[in-house]
């Protein structure tokens, strides 16, 4: 019976010695050491002959270190600023997209859940209804110090329209105090030809009575939905009809 042949493990293969690469490495190392030594000797001679230069060289060294640190600090600050700008741009884009939703949905004929809008979005939606119905110079002016005017526009007939928007819940009706505050500024301050108060809720009886006395057009939830889907009159058309009756 023949004995199995033993496998001889492969011998470790050493890397061949390269005389040319080794010589080149040592020549390069010698050159670098020579340059550094020459620079150090030059600096030492300069300091020995002119002691005042020691202070100058020290300042230059400190300035170099400080400059390097400042570059690193500025780089970190630049990265933080870029991150902040990117976040701000993202937030601005989201805000513009949110503000455009009421306009896009109205333009596409899609029913809007006005109760789901915040006050600013509600004002934007009312402004777009005015634009859609051929009003010009439409502007959302609501905010702090607006004195009751949230949207202003010019009707196709050339009337200046001043609108106050009240995005209220079903249980919160527009009362006479709301109406009186608007009535005190819409004509005298904003010089409205047509004053409109539009709400997602309803009006109390005293508020309606005051509006009729002052000539303010009341647009409740049902009137708003009819205006939005085109089945009802536009607020300035209601005011025009009232003026025609008064003229008779």
Phi, psi and omega in degrees: 000124183279137179285139180296141180289134179277135179280131178273120180301144180298135179289145177293127183266114178282148178288135182297139179288128181250103183295321183295314181295320180295317180297319180297322180297315182291325177296316179295320178296318179296322180295316180296316179297321179296316180297315179296319179295319179296319179295318179295320180294320179298317179296318180296317178296319181296318179293323180293319181283323182231088183303333180297336180291340178299318179294319180296315180295324177296317178298319179297321178295316178297319180296322179295316179296317180295322179296320177297316178296321179294321178298317179295319179295316179295324179296317178295318179297321179295320178296318178296319179295320178296320178296317179296319179296321179296318178295319179296319179296321178296316179296320179296318179297320178296320180295319178295320179295320179295317180293333182279346183300310179302318180297315182295317182292321177294317181297327181273002179075023181267136179295135179257136172276091185298333179292336181276352180274149171277171184305319181293319179292325178296317177298319179296322179294319178294320178299320181290327174300321177295316178297318181299326184262033168074018172283154179242168179051041180283132183212136173269117185240006182295152181148191180297130179077020182282349178054040172093349181261121177256323179224134174236149182198172175238123183289165177301336178278355180093012179275141175278121183254131176238122186239133169252135184250129178235101178270089182252159173281172183301326184275356182245097181271155177286123183262180183293329179295317175302315182294321181293321178298319178291319180295336180282348183234335189298322182266314186284320183269312185268355176054050181284140166274326177229119177254131185229135170242116183247138183219157173273001181245231182216181181242146172283161181299316177299326179293317178296320180297316179295319180298319179296322179293324184267347182084029178267134180276126178262126178240105180270189184302312182296318178295322180296313180297321178294320176297318184293320182269001176083005181271349181237172182287158173280151185304320181288336174290324175298317178295323178294322177295321178295323179292323179295322178294319180294329182286341182286000000 
